[in-house]
Amino acid sequence: MTVWHWVRHGPTHEKTFVGWRDVPADLSDAAQIVRLQDHLPETALVISSDLLRCTATADVLQQSRTRLSHHRDLREMHFGVWDGMHFKDVAARDPDLSRAYWETPGDVQAPGGESWNQTAARVNGVVDAMNAAHPDTHIIAVAHFGVILTQVQRALGVTPYAAMAHKIDNLSVTTLIHQTGDWQVEKINHLV
């Protein structure tokens, strides 16, 4: 049984789309970081997206845990030309496409970016490889809103749209358990 503890990176305070843009996380809430460190299992592997907001968050959670290399395929959804734009500006630029992107996620792609299904496929590849390489292990994976939701979708067996109804706060923990091809959801968006 592999237990995944998905942690969303620290807040960025951005008010625009943030996908593959590399922006830092605010990790100044020391009390919250300590609560999170204490909540997570001491004997776990730690992996993260290769973007700064995740690597920095993973670094503060590492403590005596085994840190694995950052993984590019754990990056947030690629928003293409929308990355860095405000939601209102995206809606004005691409009204039908932006609406479809959120209301019928799946194969709808952001201009120059990727779809939900493409994001899920690359994240699933990492998760499947980790499950095979590290059975009976706890894994702390520091990642992004969209990445975590792809795994919530997978574990619940729901549509992308249904998965997107879940809130994933910064520095929250979503715990998913994998055992011989089956998934179980222990908790979603747990704040400590």
FENMO-V461239 format. One line per field, one symbol per residue. ss: DSSP state (2 for helix, 1 for strand, 0 for the rest). phi: phi as a letter, one per 30 degrees, with the letter a starting at -180 (. if undefined). burial: 1 if it has 16 or more other ideal C-beta (glycine too) atoms within 10 Angstrom, else 0. A space follows every 50 residues. Layout:
ss = ???
phi = ???
burial = ???
This chain:
ss = 01111111001000000000000001000222222222200000111110 02222222222200011000122200000222000022222220222222 22200000100000122222222222222222200001111110222222 222222000222200000000011111110011111111100
phi = .ccccdcdeddcidcbdbccdccdcccdddddddddedddddcbdbbaed deddddddddcehcddccddbedcdeeddhdddjcdeddddddbeddddd ecdbdlcdcdeibbcedddedddedddddddddbdhbcbcccbceddddd ddeeddicdedddddddbddiccccbccbhiccbccabidcc
burial = 01111111111100011111100010100000100100010001111110 11111111011100101101101111111001101000010001000100 10001001110011110011011001100110000011111111111111 111111000100110101011111110100001000010000
